[in-house]
Amino acid sequence: MRSTIRNPLTVTTLLVLLAGCGGGPEETPGAPGGQPASTQRSVRGLGDIVVAGRPVTGSEPSGLKKIPWQRTYSDGALYAPVTGYRSLAFGRAGLESVYDSALSEGTDVVTTIEPVVQQAAFTALGEDRGAAVALDAATGDLLAVVSTPSYDPGTFSGRLPADAEAWEKLNQDSGEPLHNRALRDATAPGGTFDLVIAAAALEHGLYRSADEPTRAGGSGDCAGASIRESLADACGDVFAAMADALGTGRIRETARAFGFDDRELFVPLRTASSTYDTDGTVTATPLQMARVAAALADGGRLVTPRLVAQVEKPAARAVSEGTAAALLPAVRAAGTWVPAEDADGTPLSWSLAYARTGDGRTVAIAARVADADPAAAARVTHRMTAALN
């Protein structure tokens, strides 16, 4: 029977595994000549990456003495942002890279992904350029990590001409299917960052409560709206005025408490840093905005996300319990969030939402879609919420 990586890994083993994240295809997706597969051998085949008790990978004899097993994939495109790829010709990425040695020795790697949530997000996103994340607010378990358009890693796992053709086609695809948008694509977060500004306003005493009328920036129905009402009604001008009153220093302090500017976040896949610059420029990954929403749902605690069951860091504190309790109802009530634009002017729709599972867990959900329709991302989070319920 195969051994299984579950819980816990020793500190020494964990450091060795994380060292595999640096400098390979996980940092530069699609780079030719990626990390070669391990030459350690298992007589039972490669270990598998497991989702909800079911392997989503397999292996078959390669005919090669040094690397005797070739990887196969089930539902390859659905789980590619999780598994990554393992190719005889083009190296490896994702969990295939991080846990290369363990998998090569026949050890299974058990993920935290829940198939029904993963499938709901994948179906809802379709061929749109987007991403979605579902994060257990209390444990940090990643229940869904979806990036579209995706790819099937089984199409280039060998070293035949067909594998080379599939690899070249993926690398020439303008949709960049090899790029993990959920974890490694930091863009303007639109109105979802208003949560951080609102938290800074409460934490630093600019407002005493989320129900106090705001003093600047609003017009029409947003004039004098409370923080809670401004979040629910997407009153972007209110939060722009609030940001001016707070100043970048206080907003940056709160943003960092939520995990912005963390350049050492591994889940254990390497993630892109979400940033808040001195000029007020903001970028965020879907994972980061799911962390913000999760912190509010868990009384202000900021847990470390994890994709594989392993030793976890203790939770930090993003904001006070009072601030979390004040803002959480506003996030639940919010419908459409103020959209954003990517660096090239592409319109971005964002959505944050919560779901309660049958066993009482609270899950924070974030989705981003490259679409001019502000409600595009909300359709994705709605599908994921329904799947969790």
N, C-alpha and C positions, 0 to 999 in steps of 0.2 A: 504493500500500500504506500502511496506517495505521502511524503510529509507535506504540511500545509503551513504557509505563513499566515498566522491569524493574530495572536496577541499573547504576550508581547514579543517584540524583537529586542535583542540585547542592544545596548548603546553602541558597542563596537560594530556589530553587524549593521546597524542603521547608518552609522557614519560611512561605512564602506559602500553601502548601497546608494546613499545620496551622492557620493563622490562621482557616481556614474552619470549624474545629471549634467555635469559641466562639459561644455565644449563640443557636444555632439549634435545630432539632428534635432534634438528637442529644443535647442537654442536657435538653430537655423534650419527649419523644416525644408526638406527637399534637397539639402546640400548633398552632392554626390560624394562618394567616398566616406560615408558616415562610419560610426563605430562598428568594427567588424563583430560578427557574432562570436560568443565565447567558444573556445575549443574544448572546454570541459564537457565530458560525455555522460549521458545517462543511458543505461541499457533498456530503459522502459519508455523512452521517448521524452520529449520536453515536458516540463511542468506546464500546467494550464493556468490561465487567468479566469477566475470564477466569478460569476454574477448570480446572486441568489441561489447558490448551491449548484449551478449548472455551468460547466465549462463553456466559454465562448471562443476558445481556441482548441487546437488539436495539433497533432504532428504526424508526419509520415517519413519513411526512410528517404534520405536525400541521395544515396549512392556515393556520398563523399566520406572519406576516412576521417578527416579532421573535424568535419561538421556533419555528423551522421543523420541529423533530423531537420526536416523542412517544416515550417509552420503552416498550419491551415487555420481558417477562421470561420466561425458561424456568425451570421448577421454582422459581417465585417464593417459595413458602413455605419451601422447603428452604434457600434462600440469603439470605432477607431479613435475618437478623442480620449478614450480610456486606455485601450490596449496599446495604441501606437502601432508600429509595424516591426516585423523581424524578417529580413530578406537575406538570402545567401549572397546576393550581388550588391545590395545597397544599404547594408547595415541595419540599424535598429533605432527606434525612438519610442517615447512614451514609457509605459510600465515594462514593455519588452526590453527597454534599455536599462531602466533603473534596477530591475530585478534580473538582469541577464544571467548572472552566475547561479542564482537560486533556480531559475527556470531551466537552465542548461543541466542542472543536476537532478531534475525531475520533481522539484518542489512546486506545489501550486501556490498561487497568490490570490487571496480572497478579497474582493473589492466590497465597497459599501453601497454600490449602485443598486437601485430598485428598478427592475426591468419595466414595470408598467409606467413609471414616471419618465424614464429614459425614452421609451417608445412614444409617449404622448408628446413630449417636446420635439422629438425628431419628426413626427408626422405633422405637427403644427407648423414647424419651420419650413418643411418641404424643401424646395430648391432655393429659397431666399438666402441671402448672405447674412447669417445671424448666429446667435448662440443663446444658450439657456443653461441655468444652474439651479438645482434644488439642494438646499443645505439644511440639515437638521440643526435647529437653533441651539439645542442643549448640548449635543455631542460633537457637532462639527462634521458628522458623516455627510459626505457628498452622495446624494441619492440620484442625481442626474448631472451629467456633464456632456452637453451636446453642442456640436459645432457644424454649421452647414455653409456651403455644400461640403459633403463628406467624401470619403473614398473607401474602397475595399482593399485592405492590406493584403488579402490573399491573391490579388491579381499580379503582384510583383514579388512574392515571397521566394521564388526560385531564381534560376539564373539562365533561363531560356530566352530566345529572342522575344517571345510574347511578354515576358516579364520586363525586359528593357523597353519595349514599346509602351507598356502600361505606365512605367515609371516616367518616361519622357513626356507622355501625354499629361500626366498629373502635374509635372513641373512647368508645363507650358500653359496650363489652364489659368485663365485670368481670375477665376473664382478662388484661387489659392486653397484648394481642398486640403492640402497637407498642413495648413496653418490652424492651430488650435485656438479659435476665437474666444472660447469660453474662459481660457486660462491665460492666454498670451496676447490678447488684442485689447489694448487700453485706448479708449476713445473718449470724446466729450460725453459726460453722463447725463446731460440735459437736466430736466427738473428733478431727477432722483437725487442729485447732490443738494437740493434744497433741504433734505433731511439733515444733512451735516450742518448747514447754516443755521437751521432751526435749533439743533442741539447746542450749537455754540452760543446762540442767543440766550438759551435757558441756562446753560452751564455757567456763563459769564455774567448773568444777571441783567442782560439787556431787557429781558421781559421776565416777569415774575411767574407767569403761567402760560400755557399754550392757548388759553381762552381770553387773554388780555388783548384788546384791540391794538393792531399795529399802527405805527405813527407815520409811516411814509411809504411811497412807492405804488400804492394801489389806486385804481380808478374803476368806475362802474361798481359792479358787485364786489370787487376786491378792495375798494376804499374802506380802510379801517377794519378789514377782516382780521380775525385772530390768526395765530399761527396754524391752529388746527384747521380753520376754514380755508386759509391760503394754500395749505398742502392739498386739501380735498378738491379745491377749485383750480389748481394749477396757476396760482397768482405769481408768475415769475417776477414781475416788477417789484412786488413786496419783498421778495428774498434778495433781489439785487440791491435794494435800498438797505436791507438788513445787513448785507455783506459789507456795504460801504460804512455803516455805523460801527460794525465790529472791527473792521480792519483785517488785513491778511494774517497778522500774527496770531490772533485769537482763533480765527478759522483754521489756520494750519495746525494749531495745537489740538483742536478737536478732531480734525481730519486724521492726524497721526494716531490719535487714540483709537480711531476706528480701523486703523491698519493701512492708511495711505502712506506712501513713501517707504514701505517695507520692501527692501530689495533682497530679502533672504527668506521669502515664503516658498516652501516646498510642500506639496500635498500628497505624495512626495514628488510629483512632477514639478519642475521649475515653473514659476508663474511670472508674468510680467508685473513690474511695479506700477501700481496706480499712484498718481502724483498730484500734489497741490503745490504749485510753484509760487515764488514770491510775488509774481505779477498777477496772481489769482487764476492762472490757467490750470484747468483740472482735466485729468484723464483717469478713466476707471475701466477695469475689466468687469464683465458680468459677475465673475466670482467676487470681486471686491464689493459690488453693490449688494450682492446677496449677504455678504458679511455684515454690512451696515444694517440691513433689515433684520438679520438674525440677532444682532446685538440688542436691538430694541425689543424683540420678542422674548429675550431671555434676561430681562431686568438690567440691561446695560453691559452684560458680560460679553466679551469678545473671544470666542473659541477659535482654535486653530482648525481649519478645514482638513479633512483627511479622506483620501480615496481608497486606502487600504487599512484594514484593522491593525493598528500598531500603537506603540507608546505615544501618547499625545502630550503636548505642552499644556500646563495649567492655563485656565482662562484668565485673560487680563480684563481690565474694566475700561470700556469705551466711554460711557457716560454714567451718571448716577441713576439709580433706580427710578427716581422721580422724573427725570428727563425722559427715560425710556417709557415710563407709564404715560407720560403726557403726549408723546409723539406716536406711540403705537396705534391708538384709535384712528389717528389721522391717516396713517399709511393704509390701514384696513379700509378706510372710506374712500381713498383716492381711486379715481377711475383712470383717466388719461393723464400721463405725465408730460410736462413740457418737452418737446423733442429737441434733438441736438443735430449737429452736423459733424461729419468726419473731417479730417484734415483736407481731403480733396473736394469737400463740398457735398458729399453724399448725405442725404437726410437720414437720421437715425431715430427710430422709435424705441423708447425704453418702457419697461414696466416692472414694478415690484409688487409682490403679493405674498399672502400667507395661506397655508393650508393646515388643517388639523387632521392627523391620521386617525384611523380607527382605534389605535392603542394609545391615543392621547398625546402624541408628539406634535410639536409645532415645527413646521418647515417653512423656511424663507425661500422665496423664488425670485429670480431675476432673469429677465430676457431682454435682448437687444436685437433689433432687426433693421437692416438697411432698407428702409421703405419710407416714402413720403407720407404715408398714412399714419398719423400719431397713434392710432389704436392697434397697429399691426402687432406690436409686442404684447399688448394686453390679451390678444387672442391666444398667444402661446401660453402665457401664464394661466389663463382660464382653463386650457386643456390640461395643463399639468396639475392644477388644483383639483380638477374633477377626477383625475387619475388617482391622486392621493386620497381623496375622499371615498 
